[in-house]
Amino acid sequence: MFAKLNIISAAELTPRQSCIPSLPNCYVRVVAGGAERETGVVERSDDPLWKEEFMVPVKGDDMSVDIQLWHKSTVPLRSYKIGGIEILWPDLLKLQFAQQGKPIRLSLTRKKIKGDVGHVLLTAAEVDDTSAGKTAVKSADGETRLAKLDVLNDDMVGLLQSVANKLNDFTGMLNNLSQLHPLASVAFGIVANVVKAINAQVSRDIEIIGLIKIMDEANSFLGDFRGMQDITPRLTGFVSATLKQTVECSSFIREYCHVGFMTRLAQQSFNSSSAAKIVTFKKAFQDLQSLRVEGATVQSVVVSYRVLDVASAIRRDQVLERLRAANMDTSGRPSCLPNTRIQFQKDLTNWVMTPSEQNILYLYGVTGSGKSTLATTVANFFRELHRLGAFLFFSRKPPHTTEPSGVIRTLAAQLALFDARIGQAIASAIEQYPGATEGPLASQFKELLVKPLNTLDVDVFTKDGHAMSSEGPILIVLDALDECGDTASRAELMDVLVKHTSELPSWLRFIFTSRPDKDISLAMESCPNVFRTPLDVKNPANIADVAAYVRNTLGAIRTAPKNRNLGLGSDWPGEDAIRELSRRAAGLFVWATTACSFIDSHNPRTPLNALLKGGTASAPEEALAELYETTLETVGDWKDPEFSSGFRTILGAIAVAEEPLKADTIDEVLGHPNALPSIHTIESLGCVLTWTSNHPIRIVHPSFHDYITSTRCKDYPWYIDVSLHRRTLGVNCLYHVAEYLTRNPGKIGGLKSRDTARRDLSAGLQHAFRFWVEYVCTITDDVGVLAGDVATMLVSTRFLDWCTIVDIIWTRYIALDLTYKLLTWVKVRLPSFISRSRPLYS
């Protein structure tokens, strides 16, 4: 709810006595609900008339409304309060009710003055959020008029306050579910932060004031929107670009005023290059305004005040090869659904942008609560601002994105790719200390990150260039730490993160996400530079988000063209069904998305009824298990041996494969010529799997993998025995590799390049060459049956041919790692081979 105030006029004023009598320049300021609003200034009048409307949020029944009448002096620091009145909002509404719609007359008082010093006329009403949006522009008009006097005085603080007011009004107008809301909130927050931090006596630099003027003008069009319906898709692009540019420009001004992340050492190099950045920012805002006026489509990329130099490709490749970074493709990771998790997005982005002693935000919550989705959304936001330094995500299920031993190297590699200066600093560190990429994680962290990154307050290219700390925060995301190895294998990594992250520069901001596993929770609690934030699925805002998603998605299913002949009623599935589904979700977005995808089938009524008839779980984890059980029960006839066996074979390959595979690649690797195509088997699993003809099959959420591979499913026909299915893939991949090398003994020499090799080898063969060792080395039982095929591979010429192909398509480091892993496994599992394969071991 919002308090709607219409400030009409004031009269019978008693301004301060002055040696030169003059009429006051009057304006009204209202402070309530954590917000501050001001009318325009009426110059030289003791009976000013405004008739201005604006909104403030209602914060509780005991909210106080402070109404102040001020004189705005043309002389800096000489403005003063003529009088005021403070009244509780419920009492103000009672006065309005008694007036039966007529204006309220409120008497004003001033300290040390007996009696009244005047009165104001106003009306008051309480309105909902939608009505508030329609009138927000009126207060923005008043702020614009107020800003004019600031412009005339070249008052930097006043100009920034004008920008903040516009952004605040625009944020208040937006529906809380709008995708623009987090961005507008961040823009407002950082501008307001600058206003608070800068002392009013800061020196008046003409150029920086000119930049703020242009930024103020560029944001003025936000006041033209009367409500959400005015923001068309084309204008959304301009609003988003303007807000992002405001974030970057305000961050630059914050560093300019020495109240941000910049160290004292960096100030000289920052000041020497700030003039060029001011010109660039001005042009960016002016270009946006011109394109908007011309009706063009926004094409501009956000101008960052970071230095976006590009590293030499040769040097970059050399660094990456030495670091042996894990491949982390974030392109397929889901972001927050539209109009959801708005408050969480605002909180996380504001934390990243605000300097603090705590440089780690630890976000924790139960399985399926949306931690990874939220982390991806925030990461994408900062990627657009050129501020995402690294994004590492972990997974217990294949493909394993990285083990704890590779985290520091992968982090260093991503930072090196992100910024050429960081890349050069890390490359120099490796050249000076070749062992930096090896050894204990604490040593890697120190040599690859702490030492090189702390040199960047003096630019590594020129003494006159930007220093990193003068360019604002850089975000690093480590998502799903609980899936990085296990408790024992990640112990060293957690110890390094806890003890040494505080040694990194303050402009590096970290977000860690995890389930609340004991070892990680204890480590985070003992770390003073960690800000801990729970993702509570029982939070009312989260519950409301889930319910809104269920309602909107089922509405879309009802009106979908493919369902137009099903006779679904205009209120299908009914409010009771929506409430029940929302309740069963237990606050889990993954439950809601999976359930809605399950319902969106050939006949939505059937899966909906199946879900509503299922059991009711009391805990989030149980709710997910029951949902997956209901889903799998409906995919086919589990009493049919052919279906049951074929389904497990295909789903098992999807669940345990070392990398996501396309359907035809799975068919090739499994090699069952008479079996049904795998795409036919998984067609009914669109609610838990995702794929296209050009993209591999992926499990939508890790919780589904955990469910089908857990011992709780051992008595169900869809249980996936991980060791059994990895054995199946290992045996098949080994067979394909051995057969290819046997049939093509002289062909290897013709594979001169990576492109040639990839054209010659099918996708299934490439997978087999890369991963047969990974699969085989997990086999611990009945290994004797593999002896013949392994012996075929250990023939020296054939083995060297395999290594050559791995080196060509991937890297020699992978070939060496796989060779070491295989020979170690053979030594333990097939010791009789050692004497026969002595040349390989030597």
C-alpha positions, 0 to 999 in steps of 0.5 A, spaced: 500 500 500 502 507 498 500 513 502 497 518 496 498 525 498 496 531 494 500 538 497 495 543 495 497 550 498 500 554 504 498 560 507 499 565 513 506 564 513 511 567 518 518 566 515 525 568 519 526 575 520 531 578 516 535 585 515 532 585 508 525 583 508 523 578 502 518 573 501 520 566 501 521 561 496 517 555 499 517 548 498 514 542 502 518 536 504 514 529 506 518 524 510 515 517 511 515 510 510 523 510 509 522 515 503 522 522 502 518 527 497 519 534 495 514 539 491 517 544 487 519 551 489 514 557 489 518 563 489 517 569 493 510 567 496 507 567 502 501 563 500 504 558 495 500 554 491 502 547 488 497 542 487 502 536 487 501 529 488 506 523 490 506 517 493 510 514 499 510 507 501 506 505 508 510 501 513 506 499 518 500 502 522 504 506 526 508 510 520 509 517 522 508 522 517 513 528 517 510 534 513 515 540 513 515 547 509 522 550 507 525 556 504 529 555 498 535 560 499 539 562 492 545 562 497 548 556 498 547 553 505 542 558 507 536 554 506 531 553 512 525 550 515 519 555 516 515 550 520 512 543 520 508 538 523 509 530 525 503 526 525 501 518 525 498 516 518 492 513 521 491 519 525 491 523 518 486 518 515 481 520 520 482 527 519 481 526 512 475 522 513 472 527 518 473 532 512 468 528 507 473 529 501 475 536 503 482 538 504 485 538 511 488 544 514 494 542 518 498 548 523 505 548 522 510 550 528 517 551 529 522 551 535 523 557 539 517 560 536 510 560 540 504 559 536 503 557 529 507 559 523 502 558 518 498 552 515 498 547 509 492 544 505 492 537 503 488 531 502 490 524 504 488 517 501 491 510 501 491 506 495 494 500 492 500 499 488 497 499 481 494 506 483 500 508 485 504 507 479 499 511 475 500 517 479 508 517 480 510 521 474 507 527 478 512 527 483 517 526 478 515 533 475 516 536 482 523 533 482 525 536 475 523 543 477 527 542 484 533 540 480 533 546 476 535 551 481 541 546 483 543 546 476 543 553 476 548 553 482 552 547 479 551 543 485 554 536 484 550 533 490 543 537 488 544 534 481 545 527 484 540 528 488 535 529 482 538 523 479 536 519 485 529 522 485 528 520 478 530 513 479 526 512 486 520 515 483 521 510 477 522 504 482 516 506 486 512 506 479 514 499 477 510 493 479 515 489 484 514 483 479 517 487 473 524 485 470 526 492 470 525 493 478 532 490 480 536 494 475 532 500 477 533 499 484 541 498 484 541 504 480 538 508 485 542 505 491 548 506 488 546 514 486 543 515 493 550 512 496 554 517 492 549 522 495 550 520 502 558 519 502 559 526 498 560 532 503 556 538 500 563 542 500 566 537 495 570 541 490 566 543 484 569 540 478 566 543 472 567 537 468 564 532 473 558 537 474 557 537 466 557 529 466 552 529 472 547 534 468 547 529 462 546 523 466 540 527 469 537 529 463 538 522 460 534 519 466 528 524 465 524 520 460 523 515 466 518 520 468 514 520 462 511 513 464 504 513 467 504 506 469 507 499 467 503 499 460 507 504 457 513 501 457 513 497 451 518 492 449 522 497 445 522 502 450 524 496 455 531 496 451 532 503 452 530 503 460 535 498 461 541 501 457 540 507 461 539 504 468 545 500 466 549 506 464 547 510 470 550 504 474 557 505 471 557 512 471 555 513 478 560 508 480 565 512 476 563 518 480 563 514 487 571 513 485 572 520 483 570 522 489 574 517 493 568 514 497 568 507 493 573 501 492 579 505 490 586 505 494 590 511 496 595 508 491 591 508 485 588 515 486 594 519 481 593 514 475 585 514 476 585 522 476 590 522 470 585 518 466 578 521 468 577 526 463 577 521 457 572 517 461 567 523 462 567 525 455 566 517 453 560 517 458 557 524 456 557 521 449 554 514 451 548 518 454 547 523 448 547 517 443 542 513 448 537 520 448 538 521 440 536 513 438 530 514 443 528 520 440 529 518 433 525 511 434 531 507 433 532 500 436 537 500 442 544 497 439 549 500 444 553 497 449 554 499 456 560 504 456 564 501 462 569 505 466 573 499 466 579 498 461 577 493 456 583 491 453 584 485 449 590 480 451 594 477 445 591 471 443 598 467 443 599 469 450 592 468 452 593 461 449 599 459 453 597 461 460 590 457 459 594 451 457 599 452 463 593 453 467 589 447 465 582 450 466 576 446 467 571 448 461 565 451 464 560 453 459 554 457 462 550 458 456 545 453 458 544 455 465 537 457 467 536 464 470 530 466 474 524 466 471 520 472 469 517 476 475 520 472 480 526 473 486 526 480 485 528 482 492 533 477 492 536 479 486 536 486 489 539 484 495 545 481 492 546 486 486 546 492 492 551 488 496 556 487 490 556 494 488 557 497 495 564 497 499 564 493 505 569 489 509 566 482 508 568 480 501 564 474 501 557 473 500 555 466 502 548 464 500 545 457 502 539 453 502 536 446 501 536 442 494 531 446 489 531 452 493 533 456 487 540 458 489 544 456 482 538 460 478 539 466 482 547 466 482 546 465 474 541 471 474 546 475 478 552 473 474 549 475 467 547 482 470 554 483 472 557 480 465 553 485 461 556 491 466 563 487 464 564 486 471 563 478 472 570 476 473 569 469 473 563 464 474 565 457 477 559 452 478 560 445 480 556 438 479 556 431 483 553 428 477 557 427 470 560 431 467 564 433 473 565 441 472 571 441 476 574 437 482 577 441 488 584 440 486 582 444 479 578 450 482 584 455 483 587 454 476 580 455 473 579 461 477 585 464 475 584 462 468 577 465 467 580 472 471 586 472 466 581 471 460 576 477 463 582 482 463 588 483 459 592 486 465 590 480 470 592 475 465 599 479 464 600 479 471 598 471 472 602 470 466 608 473 469 607 470 475 607 463 472 614 465 468 617 467 474 615 461 478 613 455 473 611 451 479 605 456 481 600 451 477 602 445 481 603 443 489 598 445 495 592 449 493 594 454 498 601 455 494 597 456 488 592 461 491 598 465 493 602 465 487 596 465 482 591 470 485 594 473 491 601 476 489 599 478 482 592 481 483 595 485 489 600 488 484 594 491 480 593 498 484 599 500 479 597 499 472 601 493 469 602 497 462 603 504 464 604 508 470 599 513 467 594 507 466 588 506 470 589 502 477 584 496 478 581 498 484 579 505 481 574 501 476 569 499 482 567 491 484 569 485 480 564 479 481 566 472 482 561 466 483 562 459 486 556 456 485 554 449 488 560 448 493 557 442 496 558 439 489 565 440 489 568 433 491 566 431 497 567 433 505 574 430 505 577 432 498 574 439 498 577 440 505 584 443 503 580 448 498 575 450 504 581 452 508 584 456 503 578 460 501 576 461 509 584 463 511 586 467 504 580 470 501 581 476 505 588 477 502 585 479 495 584 486 493 577 489 496 574 490 489 574 483 488 567 481 491 565 473 491 558 470 492 558 462 494 552 458 494 551 451 497 547 447 501 548 448 508 553 442 509 556 441 515 563 442 513 561 448 509 557 452 514 562 451 519 568 454 515 563 460 513 561 461 520 569 461 522 570 466 517 570 474 519 569 476 512 563 472 510 556 475 510 551 469 510 545 469 507 540 464 507 535 462 502 529 461 506 524 457 502 518 459 507 519 466 506 513 469 504 515 473 498 518 466 496 512 463 497 508 468 493 513 468 487 512 460 487 504 461 487 505 467 482 509 462 477 504 456 478 498 461 476 501 464 470 504 458 467 497 454 468 494 460 465 499 460 459 497 452 458 490 453 458 490 459 453 495 455 448 493 454 441 495 447 442 489 446 447 484 450 444 480 444 442 480 441 449 474 445 452 479 448 458 474 452 462 476 460 462 478 459 470 481 452 469 484 449 473 481 453 478 483 457 484 483 451 489 488 447 484 492 452 484 493 453 491 494 446 492 499 445 487 503 452 490 502 448 497 505 442 495 511 446 492 513 447 499 517 453 496 521 450 491 521 453 484 524 446 481 518 443 484 513 448 481 517 448 474 517 441 473 510 440 475 508 445 470 512 442 465 509 435 467 502 438 466 503 441 459 502 435 456 497 432 450 492 432 455 493 437 461 488 434 465 491 427 466 497 429 469 494 435 473 489 430 477 495 425 478 499 430 482 493 432 486 492 425 488 499 424 490 501 424 497 503 430 501 510 431 503 511 436 509 519 437 507 521 440 501 526 434 499 520 429 500 516 434 496 521 433 490 521 425 491 514 425 491 513 429 484 519 425 481 515 419 483 509 421 480 512 423 473 516 417 472 510 412 474 506 415 468 512 415 462 510 408 460 508 401 462 514 399 467 511 391 467 513 391 460 521 388 460 523 391 453 520 398 456 523 398 463 530 395 460 531 400 454 528 406 459 534 404 464 539 404 459 538 410 456 536 414 462 543 411 465 547 413 459 544 420 460 545 420 468 552 418 468 555 420 462 562 425 462 559 430 458 552 431 455 550 427 449 545 428 443 540 423 442 544 420 436 550 420 440 548 416 445 545 411 440 552 410 437 556 409 443 551 404 446 551 401 439 544 397 439 542 396 432 535 393 433 534 398 439 529 403 439 532 410 438 533 414 445 529 420 443 523 415 442 524 413 449 525 420 453 520 424 449 515 423 455 520 426 460 520 433 457 519 436 464 526 433 467 530 433 461 531 438 456 534 437 449 533 440 442 535 437 435 542 441 435 543 440 443 545 435 447 540 432 453 541 435 459 538 433 466 534 440 468 535 440 475 541 436 479 535 433 484 533 429 479 539 425 478 540 425 485 533 422 486 534 416 480 541 414 483 539 414 490 538 408 494 531 410 496 529 408 489 533 401 489 526 398 489 523 402 483 524 400 476 527 407 474 533 406 479 539 407 476 545 404 478 551 408 477 557 403 477 553 399 472 551 404 467 558 407 467 561 400 466 556 399 460 559 406 457 566 404 459 566 397 455 562 400 449 567 406 448 573 401 449 570 397 444 569 403 439 576 406 440 580 399 439 576 397 433 577 404 430 585 404 431 585 396 428 581 398 422 585 405 421 592 403 422 595 408 417 590 414 418 593 417 424 598 420 420 593 424 416 590 427 422 594 434 422 589 439 425 584 439 430 579 440 425 581 435 420 580 430 426 574 432 428 571 431 421 574 424 421 571 422 427 564 422 429 561 425 435 560 418 438 567 416 437 570 423 439 566 421 446 569 414 446 576 417 445 576 422 450 572 418 456 573 411 455 579 411 460 575 415 465 569 410 465 574 404 465 578 406 471 571 406 475 570 399 474 572 395 480 568 388 480 569 383 475 575 386 471 577 380 468 572 380 462 576 386 460 583 383 459 582 382 452 580 389 450 585 392 455 590 388 452 589 390 445 589 398 447 596 397 451 599 394 444 604 400 444 603 403 437 596 403 438 596 406 445 601 411 442 596 412 436 590 413 441 595 418 445 596 422 438 589 423 437 587 425 444 593 430 443 590 433 437 583 434 438 584 436 446 591 437 449 597 433 451 596 434 458 589 431 458 593 425 454 598 425 460 593 425 465 589 419 462 595 415 461 597 416 468 590 414 470 589 408 466 596 405 468 595 406 475 588 402 474 592 397 470 597 396 476 592 395 481 586 391 477 590 387 472 597 386 475 599 381 470 599 386 465 605 390 468 610 385 465 607 384 458 607 392 458 613 394 461 615 399 455 609 403 456 611 403 464 618 405 463 
